């Protein structure tokens, strides 16, 4: 039970620490979009947006890979039972 509480506290602590970056990124990205910013400022915003999309795709790829591995393992077990 102590391990569960410790893991929960650590997880919540990490979640709140990461949340503080979102308003800063949003402010940096939207400040160059509203005004007529230089080409460099727009490129920085586009690069950050592409980086966010890349980081967001990694968990989906991992879950899809795990799901595919489970699917293959289950079909292999079923095939062995039928044989």
Secondary structure, 3 states (H helix, E strand, C coil): CHHHHHHHHHHHHHHHHHHCCHHHHHHHHHHHHHCCCCHHHHHHHHHHHHHHHHHHHHHHHHHHHHHHHHHHHHHHHHHHHHC
